[in-house]
Every structure is written in structure tokens, then in C-alpha cells.
Amino acid sequence: MSARCKIRLRHGEGSVLRNFMNETDDLSFFAGVPIFDQFEGVADTANYRPLPDGWILALADIVGSTKAIADGRYKDVNMAGASVISAVLNAVGKGDFPFVFGGDGALVALPASLEMQARDALAAVQRWVAEDLDLELRIAIVPVADIRDAGLDVRVARYSASAFVSYAMFAGGGTSWAEKQMKAGRYGVAPAPAGTRPDLAGLSCRWNPIAARNGEIVSIIAVPGEKGTTPQFRKLVAEIVAISTEQSRSGHPVPAEGPALAFSMKGINREARATAPAKRRLRQRFWILMQIALTVALHRFGVRFGTFDARRYKRDVADNSDFRKFDDGLKMTIDVDEAHLGRIEALLADAQNNGVARYGLHRQTSALMTCFVPTPLSRDHMHFIDGANGGYAVAASQLTGKTVTMGDLTP
């Protein structure tokens, strides 16, 4: 065959090849976003890249989360929020796609070629949350094109929490717009049939709450105000981050050596419900308990099990945690003393009075960790940090005036 024949395409093959190349570029987009490793970089617009045209946002949140929190069910709310990430990533093959955990909800950005998998995963999670957790999950798929038609954008940056895990940061106002549309009943997803279960393999809620060491665990949300210009808000974010970095471990709620080996039976039961159908839950609980017992023994004696090193795993848990993020605004759950918190609150109050920002802030005595661990043998396990007694959901309620206080919460 001649060279000329080799490159000749039949009718229609050119468009197929272009579509294939575009899809390949979409699938590798996030991997190509430059990585920054100093969190202060969230305020630098140069670190952000616009999502490709044709992408979608798969998002969800719990309806009535403040009431569920007041009923003492925030661990269930947290589990439901993290399950959205687990289900969608499992459904699309755990590719490298940007996502963010918001406490009572989550968002995953994906190429349009994966929309049907995302719809099915969201619908399955919604059904599981209703049937197993007795909570209502609101779900939506919002095209990025519609966000741009509304005059906003979705730009993403990539922050390296450790050598093995990086988290997406979102800017441009688009994710907030998408959430408002979802709450208004737009862009909904058809419900799944009764009994449908998502693939939540790797979702875990085993750890006990992690007590504050510096003072209090404080969940903070700060979003741009009506009069705040982008430079003004970026300056506010940089100042808050700078104060928090003066604390031990920059306010990280998890000790450098990892959390104490203390596990929650309620958390284990939640994990069993999430990862196994009713007929297999007893066996699943037993399997989880065996894993925990093995981890404790290996950690105590400093022995490896194949490639698994329990002591290294604990350190990785601390390093791989997302205790601070940017999603059209700053979100942090930090361990902070009264003096540093006072300085942060003064900045936030001044910014709110001047229209630069709106904020919510919630204090509690411990942090809560929900995990997505595809396999403990790999070091890329991810850990989502929130306050253990309301966290981001309570802080967010203050932005809308529906404040829930510590006195409202059931222990």
C-alpha cells in the first residue's frame, strides 16, 4: 500500500478521528492543569484554566441538611455528600477528573462523553441515600456551555495536597450558578428505580472524630460580596490563609503522624450499608473489622503486610486530606486557637461590612473525616475533612440567614 493510500480517509472518517482526538484531550485535561503546592496559590488567577467546551457539572446536595444536622445526623449527611464523588468516579472508571466535597454535597466536572454514566450514578446515589439513609438528595447535570451563556465561567486549578493526591479548586462563579439552578429545580436527573444501588466501593467512614489540639475546629466559608472586586476578595483570601498558616501544621486538623487508631462502630455500620446490599452486610462488617484489626496490629508492631505499611498509611491519611479548598469562595476546616481565630473573624467582619465578602463560621470541638480509598495498597487515597458537628453546612446556612447554632445540635 502506498503512503498516499495510507493517509486517505473514507467519507466521515475525518470527523470520527477528530471526535476521538477531542475526547482523548478531554479525558486528559485535568492531568494537564499545572500543579501548585502552596495553598496561597488559590488566590492567583494564573493557576486556573477554563474547563473545555462541552463539559458538564454533575452536582448534588442534601435537601434540609440543617434539619438533619439539628437531629444529630451530620455524619449521615457527610457520608451522603462524599458518596456522590465515590459513585461518579467509580462509574466513569476513576479517571482523573476535578471534583469538590462540600460537606452536605459535592460536584464533579466531566467531559460530555461521560454524561450518561454520571446521570446513572447520580440517580443511583439519590435512590440509595433515600432508602438507606432516609435523606433527600437533590441532583443535577449542568452543561458548562449554559454557564458561559449566563456570563460566568468554570475555571479549575490543581492544588497538590501531597506527592500522591491533588485536589481541584474552582473559580469563575459557574459552580455557584449551577448550584442555584439545581436548587431552583432546573437541570434535574430522572430518578432511578427502587432498589437501585450505586457503586460506592472505597467509600469509608471508619475514623472517630478528631479532637482539636490548637483550640477549636472551625469551619469557614467566605464568598465574594456584591461590592467586592476580584482583587479585593483575592487579598482577603490571601490574608486569611496567611493567618491560618501561623498555626501548627497551618491549622490542619489531622496530626502529622495521622489520626489516632480509634474507630467508630457507627461509621463502620455506615460503610457496610454503603458498600454492600442488605444480604451481605453482616459479612461486610466482619471484613471491615478484620481490616481494622490487621491495621492496628501492623501499626503496633511496625510490620508490613506485602506492600502495605500501616504507619506510612496513617501519615498519608494526614497528608492527603482536603481541609482547605476554593470553590467560588474559600472553604476551610481548621484547628485554630482563639487569638488567630479572632484575627480571622475581624478580617471577615470588616470585609462583610464593606461588601467585599459574605461569610459563615462554625465552631466545634472536633473534625470529621470521610474517605475514598480505592485500595489501601496505593498511596492516592483521598480524605475529606469537615467539622464534626455541622461544619460547612452550618457555616453555609449563615450565608442565607438560616443559622444553626451549637445549641440547636443534638450530641
N, C-alpha and C positions, 0 to 999 in steps of 0.2 A: 504494500500500500504506500502511495506517495505521501510526502509531507503535506501536500495540498489537501489530499483526501482526509488525512488525519485530523485537520482542524476544521473541516467543513461540518456545519451543524444542520440537521434537518429542520424543517419549519417548526417553530415552537420550542426547540431545544435551547435557544439562546436565553429566552425568558426563564426557562426552568433552571438553567445554570446560574443566572443572576439571582433568582429567588433562593437557590441553595447557598450561594455565597453570602447573600444578605442575612439568611437565617444563621449561618455559621458565625458571621460577625456579631449578630445579636446575642448568640449564646456565650460568646467570649467577651462581651462588652465590659462587664464589671471587673473581670480579671485584668483588663487593660487600664482601668482607672488608677492614676498614680496613688500610691500609699503614703500617708504621713503618720508619724509615730509620736508626735507631741500633740496632746489633745487641744492645745491652744489653736491648732490649725483649723478647728471647726469654724472659726471666725474669719478665715481667709477665703475669699471667694475664688481665688486662683486654684484651690484644691478641688473645686466642684466641676462636674461635667454634666451636660444635659442628657437625660435619657434619650435613647434613639427614638426616632419617629416610629409610630406603630406599636409601641409598648403599652402595657396595661398595668394598673394597680389593682391587686387583689387585697381587699381590706375587710376588717371585721371589728366589732366591739360588742360588749355586753350591754344589753338594754337594762336600765335600772340597776347599774352597778353600785350606786351609792346606797341603795336599799339593801342589796346583798351584803355590802360591807357592814352596814349597821346591824345586820343579822349575824355578823361574825363569820361571813363566808368568803373572806378575801382570798384565802388560799385556793378555793374553787374558782374564783374569778381569775386569779393569776394563771391557774392551770388552763383555763379555757382560752385565755389570751395567747399563751405560748403554744397551745395546740394548733392554732391557725398556722404558725410558722412550720411546725413539725409536719402537719398534714400536707401543706402545699409543697414544701421541699421534697418530701417523700414521693409525692405524686409526680413531680417533674424530674425525678432521678437525682435529687440532691445536688443539682448544678450550682454554679457559683453566681447567685443572684442576690441583689440587695434587698434587705428587709429591716424592719424595726419593730421592737417589742414595746408596747405602751402600757403595760400593767393589766388593763381590762380589755385589751385588744391588740391588734398587730396589723402590719402591712407588708406585702411582698410585691416587688416590681418584677415583671416578667415580659419576655417577648410575646407578641400576639400569637405566635405559633403554638404557645403553651396555654392558650386561654381555656380550652375545653378541659384540660387536666385541672387547671386552677378552679374552674367553676365546679367540677365534680368534687374536688377536695373541700372547698368551702361549704358546699351543700352537705357533705357527709359530716364535717365538723359541727355544723349547725344542728344537725339531727342528733349527733352524739351528745352535744352539750345540753340539749333539751331533755333527752331521755335518761342520761346518766348523771348529769349534774343539776338538773332541774333549773337551768338558767336559759335565758333567751339571747341568742347570738344574732346580731344584725350583720348581714354580709352584702358585699357589692363588688362588681368589677367595673372600674372606671378607666376609659381609654385616655392615654396621655394627650392624644390629639384634642379631645374635648377640653382638657385643662388649658391647653395652649390657645384654643379658640376663645376661652374666657379671659385671656390676657395674662395668665400665670404660667409657671413652668415647674418642672420637676428636675432638679439637678442633684447629683449624688456625688459624695466624696467617700473615700475609703480610709478609715482610721484603723491602724494596726494596734490592737489591744495587747498582742503578744506576737512572738515569732510564728505562731501557728494559726491565729484567728484574727480576722479583721471584720469590722462592723461598718455598715453603711450609715452615712449621715445625709439627711435630705434637706434641701433648701429650695427656694423659689416660690413658696406659697401654694404649690399644687397639691401636696398631700393634705393640707388643712382644708382646701377647697373640696377635695374628694371626700373627706370625712363629713363635711357639711352636707354634701349631696346625698351621701348614704343615709345620714340621719333624717333627711327630708324625704326618704322613701324612693330615691332615684337609683338607677343602675343596679337594681336588685338581681338576685340569682334564684332560679327556680328551686324550690325545696326538694330534698331527697326523700325517697320513700321511707316509711317507718322501718326501723331496724338497720338502716344503713350505717356502717361504721367506717371512719377514716383510718388510714394507715398512720398510726402515731408511734411507730417504732422509734425508740430512742428518747422519747419524752419521759422526763423523770422529775420527781418532786420529793426526793428522799431526805434531804437535809433539814435538820431542825433550824428554826430562825437563828440568825447570827447576831449576838448581842453587840451593842455599841461599845467601843473601847475609848474613844476620844471624848464622848459626851452623849450625843443623841444621833440617831439615824434620821436624816432629814431628806424628804423628797421635795424637789424644787422643780417647778415648770415656769419658764419665762418666755413669753411670746411677744412679737412686736406690737406696740400700741398704735393708735390711729395717727399720732403726730410724730412717731419715731422714724427718722430716716434710717436707711440701711447702715450707714457708718455709725450713727448713734447707737443702734442696737448692737452692732458688732463690738463696739467699745464696751458696752455693758457686759456682754458675754465674756469678753477677754478679762475684764476686771473681776468678775465673779469666779472664773476659773483660776485666776492668779491667787485669789484669797484661799480657795479650797486647796490649792497645791502646797500651801504653807503647813497644812496638817500632815500628820503621819500618813504615808502612802497616798498623799494627795486626796485624803478623805475616803479612800477605798474601804468599803465596809468589811471586806474579807481579809483576814491576816495574810501576810506574805507566804506563810507556811501552809496556807489553806484552812478551810473551816475545820472545827473540831469534829471528830468522828462520832457525831451524835445524830441519830436518825429518827425520823418521825413515822410512827405506825400509821397515822392518818395519811401522811404523804405516800407511804408505801401502798396503802389501800387505793389512793387516788391513781397512782401509777398503774396498779393492776387493773383498775377499771378502764384506764385509757388504752392499755396495750393488749388486753385480752378480752374476748367475749365472756359472757356470764359463766358458761360451762367450764372455762379454763382458768378462772380467776384464782381459785384455791391453789392450783399448780403454779400459777404465775407469782402469787405472793410467796410461795415456798422458794421459787427460783430467785426472786429478788432478795429474800432473806439470806439465802446461801451466798449470793454475790457479796452482800454486805459483810457477812461473817468472814468470807475469804479476804476481802479488802482489809478488814480490821486486823486479821491475823498477819497478813503480809506486811502491813504497815508497822505493826508492833515489833516484828522480828527483822524487818528490813530485808525481806526475801522477795525476789522477783518470781512471777509466775509467767514463764515464757518471756514475752516482750513487755508484759505489764509490770510496772513499778508503782506500787501503791503510794509511796512517798512523793514520787515525782508527779503522779496523778493529782494529788492534793494541791501541790504547788501550781500545777497547770490550771486547776479549778479557779484559783485566785487570779492568775494572770489572764485567763480567758473570759473574765466576767465583764458585762457591759454596764457598769454602774453609772456611766455618764454617756450622753448621746446628744445629737442635734437632729430634730425632726420639725422643720419650720419653726424652731424655737429650741431653747436649751432645756434639757431634762437631766437631772442629776439625783441620785440617791446616795448621799454621802454621810460619812461618820465625822461629825464636826463638834467642836467644843463651843461653849456659849459665846466666847469673845469673837471667834471667827464668824459664827452664825449671825451675831449682832451686826458685824460689818456688812455681811451679805444682805441681810434684811434692810439695812439702811440704804444700800445701793438700789435694791429693788423698789422700796417705797418711794424713793426720790424719782426713779425712772417712771413709776406708775403715775405719780403726781404730775409729772411733766409730759405725760402722754407718749413716752418713749417705749414703754413696755406695760404689759399686764402680767401678773404673776400669781401663782398659788404655791403655798408652802405648808408641808405637813410634817410634824414631829412624831417620832415613835422611838421605842427603846431597842428595836432590832430590825434586821433586814431579812428579806425572804429571797430564796434562790430557787428558780425553776430552771431545769436543764434540758438541753437537747444533745444527747450523746449517741450518735450513730453507732459507735463502737468504742469502748474504753481502751482498746488496743491502739487506737490512733490518737494523736495529741490535738486534734482540731475540734474537740468537744466545746460546746458553747453554753454559757451560763447567764441567765437573765436575772438581774438584780432589781428588787423593788423594796419599798418599805413593807414591813410585815403586818402592819395594822392600818391599811388603807392606801399608803404610798401615793403613786401617781394619780390614781383615781380620785382620791380626796383632794390632792393638790389641784387637779383639773377642775373639780367641782367648784373651787373658789374662783375660777376664771368666769364662771357663769352665774355666780351668786348662790349656788346650791350647796353651801358649805356643810360638810360633815365634820364634826369635831371629835376629839378623843372621847369625850363624854358620851357621844352617841354610839360608840362602838362596843359591841359585845366581846368580852375576852374570849 
